[in-house]
Amino acid sequence: MRTLMLVPLALLAGAASLAAQAPATPRDSALHALNRLAFGPTPGQVDAVAREGVMRWIDRQLEDHGGRDPVADRRRGEFPLLAMSREELGALFAERVRALAREQMRDSSPTARRPTPRPSDQPYRHLAGNLPQWAVVRATVADRQLAEVMTDFWFNHFNVNAEKGAGRFLVPDYVEHVIRPRALGRFDELLLATAESPAMLFYLDNVQSVVPGFEPRVPLPERLAARRPKGLNENYARELLELHTLGVDGGYTQRDVTEAARILTGWTMQPPRQGGGFTFRARAHDTGAKTVLGVAFPAGRGQDEGKHLIRLLAAHPATMHHVAAKLCVRLVSDEPSDECIDDAVRAWQRSGGEIREVLRAIVRSEAFWAPAARRSKVKSPFEFVVSAVRALGADPDSTPVLGQSVARLGQPLFRQPSPAGYPESQAEWVNSGALLGRMNFAMGLAAGRMPGVHIDLDRLALPTTDHARLLDAIDRQCLSGTMSERSRATILRELADVRDPVQARALAVGLALGGPDFQRQ
């Protein structure tokens, strides 16, 4: 397969221009919508959406069901982590921390033997695979695909890292109860929910931010006193302005960051053993007057100051432009037009920040349906893995293999250390090593070598006696008619010496899914 491995980078550069030359049919439009507003089509879905009417399907996807999906929700019972509340996980986390402290004390003795892992470690081994696999399974099977796309988008926009300390028990609640229910709701409500989320406050160190001179009501033991908050921490305030709302060129100053941090002092979380919920600690709050973006915040307003700041930022024109541009990058083009962004901003202004109305404006814009937009974006590892599983009509279970595959391809879910999240543009995902990894994944998937993923190629009714007819069927069933002549010729050469028809079928499917045509959406 050496010849095939040399093809992807060159073909990726030209696939979009080839697609842009042909006028769109209803089937083309259905495929485009399923690639951008869903995680790719399942077998036969392109034709089904074309028959229903693409805009009618889109309107159904834009309905806000608060994160509920009857199809996906039936699978929740397979993931034990989801049955555990934040309070239960917090208690286990606290016990784990105490157990590790005891181990460290014992391990300091030169004659000590390392103890066996304690049962309280088990939920965190589940967390390492349970939550990412749930994301893959849900994105694969959900009927309300746009809600899943937007859950992925908003988690990335409001990124937190599950590998950091208490994030190990806070992130499941953050995904399921903060992000998912609000993915198609109002932006100001989503922004406030993230601001009050213990996962966010811990990740960006706002739990360490207190008015200078703050002293706890009860003196702390010496070993804890050294780690207690001692003053202002600007990490969350900075990312709130730079990433979550205004954008790096949004017109704020360092002074605004400092004043916003003062406003958010006292926004913190309960100890893990008490559930790790949000709490406002009035004694840690800076009660003085502040000014952010020229708006005065009178002294003594307590927690309401923070809520007022969130509303101010959510309605700011710079926020509308920054977030609308990110949405256009995700759904339309790596370099969206001003017209696309302007359409989204106007919808934001008209609706008061209703996310689904902003999305409606984007998908009704000329930019979304422009020939140049079709197949112009390269899938992220998460999008690639999910779309490949969907293309085969496969049924993944709770085995963590697919979540691990996404991580191996460069996108470990819920473990991005940067608050900026993963990139939405193709430049970060396209290189020879990454594409080789995708090819290897596709080959393993088609050959049935992925534990926990049931593949039944017989259901696709792929012929096995004629290689040309086999590729016709794979193109129609799995690639929705996007296989290029160059890819077809390359795959036929690879099949020439394969005598076993079942092996040839699996090889052809793997090469098609791992090749350059399937990487674009």
Wavefront OBJ file of the C-alpha trace (Angstrom):
o trace
v 0.000 0.000 0.000
v 2.980 2.301 -0.366
v 1.464 4.055 -3.390
v -1.732 4.856 -1.550
v 0.129 6.380 1.371
v 1.705 8.979 -0.915
v -1.653 10.204 -2.174
v -3.580 11.863 0.710
v -1.842 15.238 1.151
v -1.950 16.051 -2.547
v -5.549 14.967 -2.947
v -6.686 16.825 0.152
v -5.466 20.038 -1.430
v -7.523 19.529 -4.568
v -10.712 17.795 -3.435
v -12.564 20.956 -2.455
v -11.919 22.733 -5.755
v -13.157 19.694 -7.681
v -16.347 19.595 -5.608
v -16.876 23.318 -6.090
v -17.046 23.000 -9.885
v -20.209 20.873 -9.978
v -23.697 22.336 -9.400
v -25.416 21.026 -6.269
v -28.236 18.489 -6.509
v -30.708 17.816 -3.658
v -28.560 14.819 -2.774
v -25.425 16.987 -2.701
v -27.189 19.407 -0.366
v -28.287 16.581 1.899
v -24.727 15.265 2.096
v -23.378 18.750 2.846
v -25.896 19.242 5.644
v -25.136 15.824 7.138
v -21.402 16.512 7.025
v -21.624 19.901 8.742
v -24.703 19.675 10.985
v -24.208 16.008 11.880
v -21.285 13.626 12.233
v -21.694 12.382 8.679
v -24.394 10.171 7.156
v -25.318 6.613 7.993
v -25.982 4.186 5.092
v -28.988 5.414 3.124
v -29.391 8.627 5.146
v -28.366 10.997 2.358
v -31.196 9.768 0.158
v -33.628 9.830 3.083
v -32.823 13.467 3.918
v -33.026 14.435 0.245
v -36.500 12.877 0.059
v -37.632 14.575 3.256
v -36.260 17.926 2.159
v -32.983 19.247 3.485
v -34.431 22.382 5.071
v -37.182 20.377 6.758
v -34.526 18.061 8.241
v -32.491 21.078 9.358
v -35.526 22.657 11.024
v -36.063 19.455 12.998
v -32.426 19.472 14.050
v -32.732 23.079 15.244
v -35.459 22.217 17.746
v -34.176 22.634 21.296
v -34.856 19.556 23.422
v -32.597 20.561 26.290
v -29.999 17.930 25.463
v -32.436 15.006 25.524
v -32.246 12.407 22.774
v -34.451 9.295 23.073
v -32.137 7.172 20.924
v -28.886 8.116 22.629
v -30.325 8.271 26.134
v -31.244 4.585 25.971
v -27.508 3.849 26.004
v -26.725 5.729 29.229
v -27.106 2.618 31.376
v -24.047 1.082 29.712
v -21.805 3.745 31.275
v -21.618 3.400 35.082
v -19.952 6.791 35.471
v -23.096 8.549 34.244
v -25.146 7.038 37.044
v -22.901 8.648 39.658
v -23.707 12.140 40.893
v -21.109 14.857 41.299
v -21.521 14.450 45.051
v -20.749 10.734 44.893
v -17.742 11.306 42.679
v -16.574 14.146 44.915
v -16.654 11.905 47.979
v -14.679 9.230 46.125
v -12.191 11.835 44.926
v -11.705 13.140 48.468
v -11.121 9.621 49.740
v -8.661 8.993 46.930
v -6.708 12.129 47.838
v -6.557 11.030 51.478
v -5.490 7.513 50.447
v -2.710 8.881 48.258
v -1.514 11.089 51.103
v -1.367 8.059 53.390
v 0.543 6.103 50.741
v 3.068 8.906 50.352
v 3.672 8.951 54.096
v 4.219 5.163 54.116
v 6.349 5.266 50.972
v 8.710 7.736 52.628
v 9.959 4.879 54.802
v 12.836 2.991 53.098
v 11.387 -0.357 54.233
v 7.824 0.365 53.149
v 6.126 -1.815 50.546
v 3.925 -0.074 47.979
v 0.265 -0.836 48.825
v -2.105 -2.273 46.269
v -4.472 0.180 44.506
v -7.503 1.024 46.584
v -11.061 0.484 45.356
v -11.595 4.254 45.338
v -9.269 4.476 42.312
v -11.710 2.505 40.174
v -14.043 5.399 39.165
v -11.059 7.276 37.782
v -10.013 4.334 35.658
v -13.591 4.371 34.384
v -13.343 8.111 33.795
v -10.278 7.658 31.609
v -12.349 5.699 29.079
v -15.998 5.927 30.076
v -16.595 9.611 29.333
v -14.758 9.812 25.977
v -16.413 6.591 24.824
v -19.822 7.964 25.821
v -19.108 11.028 23.674
v -18.273 8.802 20.700
v -21.265 6.506 21.193
v -23.668 9.391 21.623
v -22.345 11.233 18.567
v -22.657 7.981 16.591
v -26.191 6.953 17.502
v -28.011 10.189 18.398
v -30.969 11.200 16.246
v -30.548 14.879 17.182
v -27.183 15.179 15.532
v -26.898 18.958 15.510
v -27.240 19.015 19.298
v -24.262 16.650 19.490
v -22.216 18.785 17.098
v -22.983 21.847 19.204
v -22.206 20.055 22.472
v -18.790 19.277 21.035
v -18.398 22.874 19.833
v -19.362 24.477 23.147
v -17.257 22.150 25.279
v -14.321 23.091 23.073
v -15.186 26.795 23.347
v -15.517 26.552 27.136
v -12.770 23.971 27.489
v -11.764 22.424 30.804
v -9.192 19.682 31.349
v -10.346 16.513 33.099
v -6.743 15.628 33.904
v -6.287 18.545 36.288
v -6.971 17.686 39.936
v -10.643 17.891 40.838
v -11.523 17.972 37.149
v -11.451 14.186 37.380
v -14.784 14.221 39.160
v -16.171 17.574 37.973
v -15.989 17.173 34.185
v -18.746 14.523 33.749
v -21.247 16.831 35.468
v -19.935 19.775 33.429
v -20.528 17.988 30.123
v -23.887 16.439 30.962
v -25.529 19.167 33.064
v -23.875 22.436 32.030
v -22.984 22.158 28.339
v -25.335 19.600 26.805
v -28.712 20.981 28.016
v -27.833 24.501 26.810
v -26.148 23.699 23.493
v -29.060 25.156 21.495
v -30.377 27.603 24.097
v -29.412 31.177 24.991
v -25.767 32.181 24.989
v -26.034 34.288 28.151
v -27.507 31.352 30.071
v -24.769 29.042 28.795
v -22.075 31.587 29.679
v -23.451 32.009 33.204
v -23.728 28.251 33.679
v -20.060 27.808 32.744
v -19.081 30.721 35.004
v -20.837 29.068 37.940
v -19.481 25.632 37.107
v -17.010 24.241 39.661
v -15.205 22.531 36.776
v -14.456 25.887 35.136
v -13.706 27.713 38.392
v -11.255 25.001 39.422
v -9.633 24.578 36.013
v -8.941 28.297 35.558
v -8.003 28.859 39.212
v -10.839 31.142 40.251
v -11.134 29.037 43.400
v -7.739 30.558 44.265
v -8.897 34.139 43.724
v -9.776 36.111 46.866
v -9.683 39.715 47.989
v -6.121 40.539 49.121
v -5.823 40.119 52.865
v -8.513 37.443 53.071
v -8.213 35.204 56.110
v -10.299 32.048 56.625
v -12.705 32.141 59.538
v -11.152 28.985 61.021
v -7.313 28.789 61.160
v -5.941 26.077 58.885
v -3.367 23.419 59.761
v 0.149 24.430 58.797
v 0.333 22.066 55.795
v -2.897 23.559 54.373
v -2.226 27.162 55.286
v 0.705 27.297 52.872
v -1.629 26.422 49.974
v -4.563 28.653 50.844
v -5.576 31.485 48.444
v -3.786 34.721 49.286
v -4.944 37.205 46.646
v -6.284 37.910 43.197
v -5.936 35.279 40.452
v -6.711 36.616 36.972
v -6.643 33.361 34.974
v -10.387 32.879 34.621
v -11.140 36.562 34.113
v -8.585 36.733 31.299
v -9.931 33.680 29.482
v -13.505 34.843 30.054
v -12.745 38.001 28.083
v -10.211 36.650 25.585
v -11.667 33.230 24.711
v -15.246 32.941 25.950
v -16.628 36.351 24.980
v -14.878 39.404 23.489
v -11.987 37.728 21.695
v -8.341 38.686 21.693
v -9.082 41.860 19.684
v -12.283 42.637 21.551
v -11.231 46.021 22.881
v -10.541 45.158 26.513
v -7.448 46.140 28.469
v -5.374 44.573 31.224
v -7.220 46.878 33.589
v -10.513 45.291 32.499
v -9.072 41.837 33.223
v -8.035 42.884 36.727
v -11.382 44.523 37.452
v -13.273 41.479 36.158
v -11.150 39.267 38.406
v -12.054 41.477 41.379
v -15.740 41.100 40.496
v -15.405 37.309 40.425
v -13.627 36.938 43.768
v -15.636 34.650 46.025
v -16.963 32.567 43.110
v -15.672 29.203 44.225
v -16.617 25.598 44.981
v -17.397 23.500 48.009
v -14.807 20.947 49.128
v -14.970 17.663 47.162
v -16.136 15.731 50.232
v -19.185 18.063 50.313
v -19.947 17.493 46.638
v -17.838 20.198 45.002
v -20.826 22.377 44.129
v -20.741 26.084 43.307
v -20.771 28.498 46.206
v -20.292 32.234 46.651
v -17.995 33.026 49.561
v -18.893 36.576 50.557
v -15.912 37.011 52.878
v -13.516 36.283 49.998
v -15.210 38.824 47.704
v -13.777 42.249 46.908
v -16.585 44.594 47.917
v -15.102 47.751 46.402
v -16.344 49.605 43.321
v -15.070 48.427 39.922
v -15.234 49.450 36.273
v -15.155 47.051 33.304
v -15.315 48.225 29.678
v -16.332 51.653 30.933
v -19.302 50.298 32.900
v -19.361 51.126 36.605
v -20.030 48.396 39.162
v -20.990 50.096 42.439
v -19.537 48.789 45.687
v -21.260 46.191 47.810
v -23.303 44.261 45.223
v -21.796 40.874 46.048
v -22.549 37.952 43.753
v -24.876 40.063 41.602
v -21.804 41.894 40.285
v -20.625 38.724 38.600
v -24.018 38.026 37.055
v -24.166 41.593 35.769
v -20.682 41.168 34.270
v -21.752 37.960 32.508
v -24.829 39.656 31.008
v -22.710 42.623 29.920
v -20.179 40.404 28.179
v -22.803 38.137 26.582
v -24.529 41.103 24.927
v -21.368 42.923 23.860
v -20.945 43.462 20.081
v -17.401 42.078 20.215
v -18.720 38.859 21.769
v -21.337 38.502 19.059
v -18.709 38.882 16.355
v -16.118 36.632 18.023
v -18.462 33.735 18.751
v -20.349 34.094 15.446
v -17.042 33.891 13.593
v -16.107 30.692 15.463
v -19.481 29.172 14.583
v -18.960 30.052 10.913
v -15.498 28.463 11.007
v -16.960 25.263 12.461
v -19.962 25.032 10.149
v -18.981 26.825 6.925
v -15.304 27.444 6.195
v -11.915 27.757 7.847
v -11.908 31.325 6.509
v -15.561 32.414 6.609
v -16.752 35.451 4.695
v -17.754 38.685 6.390
v -21.259 38.142 5.024
v -21.613 34.833 6.868
v -20.473 36.373 10.145
v -22.702 39.422 9.650
v -25.759 37.203 9.047
v -25.031 35.385 12.307
v -24.508 38.621 14.263
v -27.786 40.091 13.011
v -29.633 36.947 14.093
v -27.951 37.219 17.502
v -29.127 40.809 17.838
v -32.681 40.003 16.737
v -33.068 36.993 19.017
v -31.202 38.237 22.068
v -28.566 35.536 21.738
v -30.694 32.474 20.946
v -28.105 29.997 19.685
v -30.507 28.080 17.461
v -31.538 31.317 15.710
v -27.895 32.172 15.082
v -27.413 28.695 13.633
v -30.557 29.067 11.550
v -29.140 32.249 10.022
v -25.835 30.533 9.232
v -27.414 27.532 7.512
v -29.721 29.792 5.502
v -26.878 32.030 4.377
v -25.474 31.926 0.863
v -22.049 31.187 2.343
v -23.190 27.874 3.861
v -24.497 26.560 0.541
v -21.834 28.098 -1.696
v -20.127 25.522 -3.966
v -16.751 26.441 -2.473
v -17.959 25.456 1.006
v -18.740 21.868 0.076
v -16.069 19.433 1.247
v -13.803 22.365 2.075
v -13.030 21.303 5.659
v -10.951 18.415 6.984
v -12.472 16.345 9.761
v -11.004 16.470 13.236
v -10.002 13.077 14.700
v -13.277 12.964 16.651
v -15.318 13.766 13.538
v -13.356 11.230 11.495
v -13.783 8.336 13.929
v -17.488 8.968 14.490
v -18.227 9.514 10.795
v -16.392 6.298 9.865
v -18.405 4.266 12.358
v -21.626 5.895 11.130
v -20.699 5.286 7.487
v -20.599 1.545 8.167
v -23.777 1.530 10.210
v -21.702 0.068 13.051
v -22.882 -0.288 16.630
v -20.258 0.667 19.252
v -20.609 -0.405 22.877
v -19.069 0.977 26.070
v -15.661 -0.611 25.413
v -13.289 2.391 25.388
v -11.530 1.508 22.128
v -13.062 4.291 20.010
v -12.372 6.988 22.568
v -8.811 5.717 22.744
v -8.596 5.791 18.948
v -9.571 9.467 18.894
v -6.821 10.139 21.429
v -4.226 8.257 19.388
v -5.158 10.333 16.357
v -4.285 13.485 18.295
v -7.465 14.626 20.053
v -7.784 13.076 23.528
v -11.315 14.024 24.517
v -11.714 16.167 27.649
v -7.928 16.223 28.077
v -6.857 19.302 26.144
v -4.676 21.299 28.575
v -5.075 24.623 26.749
v -8.141 26.725 27.634
v -8.345 27.584 23.931
v -9.535 24.028 23.185
v -8.785 22.130 20.001
v -8.446 23.997 16.681
v -11.413 24.197 14.326
v -9.299 24.653 11.178
v -7.674 21.933 9.079
v -4.050 23.079 9.371
v -3.648 21.416 12.772
v -5.007 18.080 11.586
v -3.374 17.584 8.172
v 0.065 15.993 8.061
v 1.410 12.706 6.768
v 1.671 11.065 10.185
v -1.901 11.951 11.133
v -3.294 10.685 7.834
v -1.371 7.426 8.151
v -2.918 6.984 11.602
v -6.371 7.506 10.125
v -5.655 4.928 7.432
v -4.590 2.383 10.044
v -7.750 3.059 12.064
v -9.972 2.658 9.019
v -8.292 -0.600 8.043
v -8.747 -2.000 11.541
v -12.376 -0.876 11.682
v -13.277 -2.417 8.312
v -11.509 -5.659 9.205
v -13.489 -5.985 12.440
v -10.413 -5.604 14.627
v -11.930 -2.959 16.919
v -13.145 -4.596 20.165
v -16.556 -3.349 21.141
v -17.555 -2.202 17.644
v -19.855 -4.571 15.787
v -19.239 -4.383 12.041
v -21.506 -6.237 9.624
v -20.383 -5.525 6.074
v -22.949 -8.022 4.801
v -25.679 -5.497 5.674
v -24.204 -3.068 3.150
v -24.829 -5.595 0.342
v -21.375 -5.050 -1.146
v -20.605 -7.359 -4.087
v -17.531 -9.551 -3.634
v -17.023 -11.052 -7.069
v -16.183 -7.928 -9.094
v -13.794 -5.284 -7.797
v -15.204 -2.511 -9.977
v -18.757 -3.175 -8.819
v -17.475 -3.459 -5.242
v -16.011 0.047 -5.419
v -19.199 1.385 -6.991
v -21.150 0.047 -4.028
v -18.655 1.336 -1.435
v -18.719 4.763 -3.079
v -22.517 4.800 -2.993
v -23.029 3.267 0.462
v -20.087 4.605 2.498
v -18.772 7.693 0.689
v -22.096 8.980 -0.654
v -20.686 9.263 -4.153
v -17.569 11.298 -3.337
v -14.875 8.810 -4.364
v -12.490 10.396 -6.861
v -11.250 8.617 -9.971
v -7.709 8.766 -8.622
v -8.701 7.054 -5.377
v -10.715 4.478 -7.281
v -7.772 3.612 -9.521
v -5.410 3.401 -6.556
v -7.703 1.069 -4.598
v -8.221 -1.155 -7.652
v -4.449 -1.549 -7.930
v -4.266 -2.583 -4.275
v -7.009 -5.173 -4.812
v -5.469 -6.689 -7.925
v -3.581 -9.475 -6.143
v -6.185 -10.201 -3.437
v -7.904 -13.517 -4.114
v -10.055 -13.852 -0.989
v -13.311 -11.917 -1.717
v -14.062 -11.260 1.960
v -10.555 -9.929 2.515
v -10.841 -7.803 -0.642
v -14.101 -6.300 0.602
v -12.649 -5.360 3.980
v -9.494 -3.976 2.357
v -11.483 -1.867 -0.104
v -13.722 -0.435 2.634
v -10.730 0.363 4.828
v -8.832 2.054 2.012
v -11.900 4.087 1.062
v -12.539 5.313 4.614
v -8.869 5.957 5.294
v -8.239 7.662 1.960
v -8.386 11.366 1.164
v -11.978 11.538 -0.084
v -13.469 10.550 3.272
v -11.302 13.006 5.216
v -13.189 15.991 3.846
v -16.593 17.214 4.825
l 1 2 3 4 5 6 7 8 9 10 11 12 13 14 15 16 17 18 19 20 21 22 23 24 25 26 27 28 29 30 31 32 33 34 35 36 37 38 39 40 41 42 43 44 45 46 47 48 49 50 51 52 53 54 55 56 57 58 59 60 61 62 63 64 65 66 67 68 69 70 71 72 73 74 75 76 77 78 79 80 81 82 83 84 85 86 87 88 89 90 91 92 93 94 95 96 97 98 99 100 101 102 103 104 105 106 107 108 109 110 111 112 113 114 115 116 117 118 119 120 121 122 123 124 125 126 127 128 129 130 131 132 133 134 135 136 137 138 139 140 141 142 143 144 145 146 147 148 149 150 151 152 153 154 155 156 157 158 159 160 161 162 163 164 165 166 167 168 169 170 171 172 173 174 175 176 177 178 179 180 181 182 183 184 185 186 187 188 189 190 191 192 193 194 195 196 197 198 199 200 201 202 203 204 205 206 207 208 209 210 211 212 213 214 215 216 217 218 219 220 221 222 223 224 225 226 227 228 229 230 231 232 233 234 235 236 237 238 239 240 241 242 243 244 245 246 247 248 249 250 251 252 253 254 255 256 257 258 259 260 261 262 263 264 265 266 267 268 269 270 271 272 273 274 275 276 277 278 279 280 281 282 283 284 285 286 287 288 289 290 291 292 293 294 295 296 297 298 299 300 301 302 303 304 305 306 307 308 309 310 311 312 313 314 315 316 317 318 319 320 321 322 323 324 325 326 327 328 329 330 331 332 333 334 335 336 337 338 339 340 341 342 343 344 345 346 347 348 349 350 351 352 353 354 355 356 357 358 359 360 361 362 363 364 365 366 367 368 369 370 371 372 373 374 375 376 377 378 379 380 381 382 383 384 385 386 387 388 389 390 391 392 393 394 395 396 397 398 399 400 401 402 403 404 405 406 407 408 409 410 411 412 413 414 415 416 417 418 419 420 421 422 423 424 425 426 427 428 429 430 431 432 433 434 435 436 437 438 439 440 441 442 443 444 445 446 447 448 449 450 451 452 453 454 455 456 457 458 459 460 461 462 463 464 465 466 467 468 469 470 471 472 473 474 475 476 477 478 479 480 481 482 483 484 485 486 487 488 489 490 491 492 493 494 495 496 497 498 499 500 501 502 503 504 505 506 507 508 509 510 511 512 513 514 515 516 517 518 519 520 521
